[in-house]
Amino acid sequence: MPRPIYLDNNATTPVDKRVLEAMMPFFVEDFGNPSSRTHAYGWAADEAIARAREQVAALISGEPERVVFTSGATEAINLAIKGIARAQSRKGRHVIVTQTEHRAVLDVCRSLERDGFEVTYLPVDQAGIIDVYLLQETIRDDTILVGVIWANNETGVIQPIDEIAEIVRAKRCLLLSDSTQAVGKIPVSASQADLLTISAHKFYGPKGVGALYLGGGRPIIRLTSQIDGGGQEGGLRGGTLNTPGIVGLGMAADIALHEMEAEGLRIAQLRDRLESTITERLEGTRVNGAGSPRLPHTTSIRFPGVSAGKLIPQLHELAVSAGSACSSGSGRPSHVLKALGLTDEEAGASIRMGLGRFTTEAEIDTALDAIVNKVETQWTLSPS
Ligand code: PLP
């Protein structure tokens, strides 16, 4: 049986062959520890890390020395939120995040609550956007951090980050933006937030490597390391650096920097055709978050009266998901879609599709045929 067409690029992307090629020498030949200062093996690895640091910084118009390499975005988020909470708890113990954050952020917030911090979860409107005036009113003297996801992993909805940053900075607070889905897909500039998260496997790099970008125009951000030992990454993240992974992240960033614009246009056209054909041919279907600025490659479509949990296994020629990969085993309705005002049934009738660099027109044609045929023949839509 041929492998299904991959339309789950928000969960993860395949490694680009150019990225793999760049990584290969660092497994066998240039395998040195970048912290080894006394021989050529260490120097070669150290040089490769320095280059990757520059490539990552260039993608977000940032400064290389402000890139802290981690094992991915989840670790970057832990370092940012717990690190700031621990370093700045004398200033305050209040944190604000949106209700549509990824679980990586929400679970860290729950952990903070167990440690006595107070967390406010800001609502979003039907289009998935936060109310900036409400944010302004919610920031208090003891608020130490605001977290706003740059672009949502389920709906692709992009928050008005510049407006948000202006408000947060005027209140002398720090803004963390979980930019994991945005970096490499749309322009993200380091100066737009105080802390940004990056994950290589979301833009054709390897899994298990990412970064926290610290700084956005601030001289220094005080935060406490969450992994001690060895003093790597300026003492913020101990442990021998994953040289091949970091080289892969750097190469993925370099490719994204040069190809993102054309790639985004091509993918958005495919995504738009997918959405318009489904919504025209299947009465009552709706795009979640429609009307908001969205990532070019992401769509979340609601099929009224359909159970996504039952439809997806019937679409055996496609690899799609009901929501985020991290929650796909939970069976619970998506907290992101519920925050947009969907009922449990509506959230459970939604399918997320993530297109990518390697998605072709022919694949979208096949996906459209499969979805339209299956829904028409097996389901009775109940448009409201
Ligand atoms: N934040 C967002 C918005 C994501 O989509 C993901 C990945 O699913 C993460 C954080 C976690 O990233 P990682 O897999 O690198 O830990």
Residues whose N, C-alpha, C, O or C-beta is under 5 A from the ligand:
A	BS01	PLP	N10 A11 G72 A73 T74 E75 H102 A104 A151 N153 D178 T180 Q181 S199 G210
